[in-house]
Amino acid sequence: MSLSSKIKACIFLLFMVMIYSCKQIRRVTDVIVQPTARELYAREFENLDSLRFNSWQQAYKLAKADSLQIRLPYAEQGQYFKDRITVYSYDMYLNEGEVLNVEVENNVLGIRSFINLIKVNPDSSLTDEFHNKLGEHHAKVPIDETGIYKITIQPELNSQGMFSFQIYTSPSFGFPVLGKDNKAIQSFWGAVRGGGARSHEGIDIFAERGTPVVAAVDGMVSATGEKGLGGKQVWLRAGLFGKSLYYAHLDSILVSTGNRVAIGDTLGLVGNTGNARTTAPHLHFGIYKSGQGAIDPLPFVKKTERPDIKRVLSAPKFIKVSAAIANFRNAPEVAGIKLGEVKRNDTLSLLGYTKDWAHIERSSGDKGFIYKSLVLEL
C-alpha cells in the first residue's frame, strides 16, 4: 500500500471513529435529556436541505396561535393528503383532577403522529406540558392545574390516508361509593349551607345505608373518629405529600389510623351521622390540598365516556359552499364565535368532520367550523 493510500485509510478510519463517538455521545445524552418526538424526527432531516420539513415546523409554530375551541368529549375524522401540511389545534378547558386522553388512529400503518399539550397561562404565554413519544399514537395526561389548554395533533410529512382521533377526560381517582356513579351525586361544590353562612366544600353521594365506602386512591388512613359536623369520618392521605380525602357521615368505620389501603378497599359504610341526621344516608366526600384547603372533588371522581365516532370510508380534499351565505365559527356549535362568512360556490379545504360540523380551512389560512348541511363534497 502506498503512503498516500495509507494516509487516506487513516483519515477514513479517523472519520468513522468520530462518527461512532458522536453517536455514542448522543445516545448517552439522550438518556439524560430525553429529546422530544419532534426533536428526534428533526434528526431525520439533518443532512437534507428540506424546505418541506421547515414548512412542517413552521406550521406547528403557527398552530400555537390558533384559537379554535372544543368541548370534551370530542371526536374528529378525515383524510391526510401528502401535499398538505396540517396541524390540528384546539383550545379546551380542563380541571385539576381530570386525566386528558387523546387517541389517534390511522388506517395506514406506520404514520407517526405528534401530540402536544400546552398550558395557556393567564398572561397568554404558553407552557409545554406534554409530548408523546416518537411512534406513539396516544396520550394520557393528569391535569394538575385548572385552566385553558391547547392540544395539537400533527401527522408526519407525506402522510396519506384516513384518520380519526378522540379527545376526552377520565377521572384520576376511583369512585368513592361502591356500585354508584355520577347519578348518585345530588349536592355539589359551592352549594349554600347554614343559611348562607358557609358553602359546601365537597360533594354528597347518596346511597342506601350500609353501602360500602371505598378508597378512591392507594394511600394511608391518617385519621378516623366521630366528631363535629362530619360525624363518623375517615381521612385518607394519597401518598406522603399527596392530597387528603375526607369521608364523612359514615354509619360505621371499618379501618384504623395507620392502615394502608389500596384503591377499592372498604373504609366504612354509608350513613347519616353528624349534622346529616335529618337527611337521607349519604357520603360527604371532600378533597383537601396542602397549603390550599378544600378543592372541588368532582373532576377527580366524575365518570366519563369516550366519544362515539360514526366511521366514514372517505373524505374529500375540498368541499363547496351550497348555501347563499354560511357562517364559519371558532367552535363546532351554534354558540361558537362567528369568524366570518363564506358564499355559495366558495371552495374550502376540508380538514375533517366532527358530528354535524365540517372543520375547514380557507385559502387565506383561516380555520374554523361550518355546518355540514351548508356544504357539498367535491
C-alpha positions in Angstrom: 0.0 0.0 0.0 1.4 3.4 -1.0 1.9 6.2 1.5 -1.0 8.2 0.1 -3.3 5.2 0.3 -2.3 4.7 4.0 -3.0 8.3 4.7 -6.4 8.1 3.1 -7.2 4.9 5.0 -6.2 6.6 8.3 -8.3 9.6 7.6 -11.3 7.4 6.7 -10.8 5.4 9.9 -10.5 8.5 12.0 -13.7 9.9 10.4 -15.6 6.7 11.2 -14.3 6.8 14.8 -15.5 10.4 15.1 -18.9 9.5 13.7 -19.2 6.5 16.1 -18.1 8.6 19.0 -20.6 11.3 18.2 -23.4 8.8 18.0 -22.3 7.2 21.3 -22.3 10.7 23.0 -25.7 11.4 21.6 -27.1 8.2 22.9 -25.7 8.9 26.4 -27.0 12.5 26.3 -30.5 11.3 25.1 -30.8 9.1 28.2 -30.3 12.2 30.4 -32.0 14.9 28.3 -34.8 12.7 26.8 -35.4 14.6 23.5 -38.9 15.1 22.3 -40.5 13.3 19.5 -40.2 16.4 17.4 -36.5 16.7 18.1 -35.9 13.0 17.2 -37.9 13.5 14.0 -35.8 16.6 13.1 -32.7 14.4 13.1 -34.0 12.5 10.1 -33.6 15.7 8.1 -30.2 16.8 9.5 -28.3 16.0 6.2 -31.1 17.1 3.9 -32.0 20.6 2.6 -35.7 20.1 3.3 -37.9 23.1 2.6 -40.9 20.9 3.4 -39.6 20.0 6.8 -39.1 23.7 7.6 -42.7 24.3 6.5 -43.8 21.4 8.7 -42.0 23.0 11.7 -43.4 26.4 10.9 -47.0 25.0 10.6 -46.7 23.8 14.2 -45.4 27.3 15.4 -48.4 28.9 13.7 -50.8 26.4 15.2 -49.9 27.6 18.7 -51.7 30.8 17.8 -54.9 29.1 16.6 -57.9 29.9 18.8 -60.4 27.1 17.8 -62.3 25.8 20.8 -63.8 22.4 21.6 -65.8 20.9 24.4 -64.9 17.4 25.6 -65.5 14.7 24.7 -64.6 15.4 21.1 -64.0 13.3 18.1 -63.0 14.1 14.5 -62.2 12.1 11.4 -60.9 13.0 8.0 -58.2 12.3 5.5 -54.5 13.3 5.3 -53.1 14.3 1.9 -49.4 14.0 1.0 -49.2 17.5 -0.5 -50.9 19.2 2.5 -49.2 20.1 5.8 -51.8 20.3 8.5 -51.8 20.8 12.3 -55.0 20.2 14.3 -55.0 22.6 17.2 -57.8 23.3 19.7 -58.2 25.2 23.0 -60.2 23.5 25.8 -60.9 24.0 29.5 -59.5 21.3 31.8 -59.9 20.8 35.6 -57.4 19.7 38.2 -58.1 16.0 38.9 -59.0 15.1 35.3 -56.9 12.9 33.1 -56.7 14.0 29.4 -56.9 11.2 27.0 -56.0 11.5 23.3 -56.3 8.5 20.9 -55.2 8.8 17.2 -56.0 6.1 14.7 -54.6 5.9 11.2 -55.9 3.5 8.6 -52.4 3.4 7.1 -49.8 1.7 9.4 -46.6 3.5 10.1 -47.9 7.1 10.0 -46.4 8.8 13.1 -48.4 11.4 15.0 -47.1 14.2 17.1 -49.3 15.1 20.1 -48.5 18.2 22.2 -50.4 19.6 25.2 -49.7 23.3 26.0 -50.9 25.3 29.0 -52.3 28.8 28.1 -51.2 31.0 31.1 -53.3 33.9 32.3 -50.8 36.3 30.6 -51.3 34.4 27.3 -47.9 32.9 27.4 -47.6 29.2 26.7 -46.0 26.4 28.7 -45.3 23.0 27.2 -46.9 20.3 29.4 -46.7 17.0 27.4 -45.4 15.5 24.2 -45.9 11.9 23.1 -43.0 9.5 22.4 -42.0 9.0 18.8 -44.2 6.3 17.3 -46.9 6.5 20.0 -50.5 7.4 18.9 -52.0 8.2 22.3 -51.6 10.5 25.3 -52.8 10.1 28.9 -52.0 13.3 30.9 -53.0 14.0 34.5 -54.1 17.6 34.9 -52.6 19.4 38.0 -53.9 22.9 37.4 -57.3 24.1 36.3 -57.3 26.3 33.2 -57.2 26.6 29.4 -55.0 24.2 27.5 -54.1 23.8 23.8 -53.9 20.3 22.2 -52.1 19.9 18.9 -52.0 16.8 16.7 -49.8 16.8 13.6 -49.0 13.9 11.3 -45.6 13.4 9.9 -44.7 14.7 6.4 -46.2 12.9 3.3 -49.0 11.2 5.3 -51.8 9.9 3.2 -55.0 8.1 4.4 -57.9 8.3 6.7 -57.5 9.2 10.3 -59.7 9.7 13.4 -59.0 11.0 16.8 -60.8 11.1 20.1 -60.1 13.6 22.9 -61.8 13.1 26.3 -61.2 13.1 30.0 -61.4 10.5 32.7 -61.2 10.8 36.5 -57.8 10.4 38.2 -59.5 8.7 41.3 -61.9 5.9 41.7 -65.5 6.5 42.7 -65.8 6.5 46.5 -69.1 4.6 46.9 -69.3 1.0 45.7 -71.7 0.4 42.8 -72.6 4.1 42.4 -71.8 6.7 39.7 -72.4 10.3 38.8 -76.2 9.9 39.1 -75.9 9.4 42.9 -74.3 12.9 43.3 -77.1 15.2 44.4 -75.2 18.1 46.1 -72.2 19.8 44.6 -69.2 22.0 45.5 -70.2 25.5 46.5 -73.8 24.8 47.4 -75.2 27.1 50.1 -75.1 25.7 53.6 -76.1 27.1 57.1 -78.5 29.6 55.6 -75.7 31.2 53.6 -73.1 31.2 56.4 -70.9 28.8 54.5 -70.7 26.9 51.3 -70.4 23.1 50.6 -66.8 22.0 50.4 -67.4 18.7 48.7 -70.0 16.6 47.1 -72.7 14.4 48.6 -73.2 10.9 47.1 -76.5 9.3 48.1 -76.8 5.6 48.7 -78.6 3.0 50.9 -77.5 2.9 54.5 -74.7 0.3 54.8 -73.4 0.7 51.2 -69.6 0.3 51.3 -67.5 3.4 51.1 -64.2 2.6 49.4 -60.7 4.1 48.9 -60.6 6.3 45.8 -56.8 6.0 45.8 -54.0 4.0 47.2 -52.9 5.5 50.5 -52.8 5.6 54.3 -55.6 6.2 56.7 -54.4 9.3 58.5 -57.3 9.7 61.0 -60.6 8.2 62.0 -63.2 9.1 64.6 -66.6 10.7 65.3 -66.6 14.5 65.8 -68.2 17.7 64.6 -70.4 18.2 61.6 -68.9 15.2 59.8 -69.9 12.6 62.4 -68.1 9.3 61.9 -65.3 10.0 59.5 -62.2 8.7 57.8 -59.3 10.7 56.4 -57.2 9.1 53.7 -53.9 10.5 52.5 -52.8 9.8 48.9 -49.0 9.4 49.2 -46.6 11.0 51.6 -47.2 14.6 50.4 -50.4 13.9 48.5 -54.0 15.2 48.9 -56.2 14.3 51.8 -59.5 12.6 51.1 -62.4 13.2 53.6 -65.2 10.7 54.1 -68.0 11.9 56.4 -71.4 10.9 57.9 -70.4 7.2 57.9 -72.7 4.7 59.7 -69.6 2.8 60.7 -65.8 2.9 60.3 -64.0 -0.3 59.2 -60.4 0.9 59.2 -58.0 2.2 61.8 -55.5 5.1 61.7 -52.2 4.0 60.1 -53.8 1.3 57.9 -52.5 1.2 54.3 -55.2 0.6 51.7 -55.5 0.1 48.0 -58.0 1.6 45.7 -61.3 -0.1 46.1 -60.7 -1.3 49.7 -63.7 -0.7 52.1 -63.2 2.2 54.6 -66.7 2.2 56.1 -70.4 2.2 55.4 -72.7 5.0 54.2 -74.8 6.6 57.0 -76.0 10.0 58.2 -74.1 10.7 61.4 -73.1 14.2 62.4 -75.2 17.1 61.1 -76.7 14.8 58.5 -79.2 13.1 60.9 -82.2 14.8 59.2 -81.2 13.8 55.7 -81.1 10.5 53.8 -78.0 8.4 54.1 -75.1 9.7 52.0 -71.4 10.2 51.8 -69.9 13.6 52.1 -66.7 13.4 50.1 -64.1 16.1 50.1 -60.5 16.6 49.0 -58.0 18.9 50.7 -54.8 20.1 49.2 -51.8 21.0 51.3 -51.5 24.8 51.6 -54.7 25.4 49.8 -57.5 23.8 51.7 -60.6 22.2 50.2 -60.8 21.9 46.4 -63.7 20.7 44.2 -63.6 16.8 44.2 -65.9 16.3 41.3 -63.3 16.3 38.5 -61.3 13.6 40.4 -64.2 11.1 40.5 -66.7 12.0 37.8 -67.1 9.1 35.4 -66.8 9.8 31.7 -67.1 8.0 28.4 -65.1 8.0 25.2 -66.8 9.9 22.3 -68.6 7.9 19.7 -67.4 8.0 16.1 -69.6 7.2 13.1 -67.0 5.9 10.8 -66.8 7.2 7.2 -64.8 5.4 4.5 -63.5 8.5 2.7 -63.3 12.3 3.0 -62.7 14.7 0.1 -59.8 17.2 0.0 -62.2 20.0 -0.8 -65.8 21.0 -0.2 -68.0 23.7 -1.8 -70.4 26.0 -0.1 -74.0 25.2 -1.2 -75.9 27.9 0.8 -76.1 31.5 -0.3 -74.1 32.6 2.8 -72.7 30.4 5.6 -71.0 31.4 8.8 -67.8 29.7 9.9 -67.2 29.7 13.6 -64.4 29.0 16.2 -66.2 26.0 17.7 -68.4 23.2 16.3 -71.6 24.7 17.8 -74.1 27.4 17.0 -72.9 29.2 20.2 -69.4 29.4 18.7 -68.0 32.9 17.8 -68.5 33.9 14.2 -65.2 34.2 12.5 -66.5 35.3 9.1 -68.8 34.3 6.2 -68.4 32.2 3.1 -70.6 32.4 0.0 -72.1 30.0 -2.5 -69.6 28.0 -4.6 -66.7 29.1 -2.4 -64.2 26.2 -2.3 -62.8 25.2 1.1 -60.2 22.7 2.3 -61.8 20.0 4.4 -59.7 19.1 7.4 -62.2 16.7 9.0 -65.7 16.0 10.2 -67.0 16.2 13.8 -70.6 15.3 14.3 -72.7 17.8 12.2 -69.8 20.1 11.5 -67.1 20.3 8.9 -63.6 21.5 10.1 -62.4 23.7 7.2 -59.6 26.0 6.1 -60.0 28.9 3.8 -57.4 29.9 1.1 -56.3 32.7 3.5 -55.2 30.0 6.0 -58.1 30.8 8.5 -59.5 27.7 10.1 -63.0 27.2 11.5 -66.1 25.1 11.6 -69.1 25.2 9.2 -72.4 23.3 9.4 -72.3 20.2 7.2 -75.7 20.8 5.7 -74.4 24.1 4.1 -71.6 22.4 2.1 -71.2 19.8 -0.6 -68.3 17.4 -1.2 -66.2 17.8 -4.3 
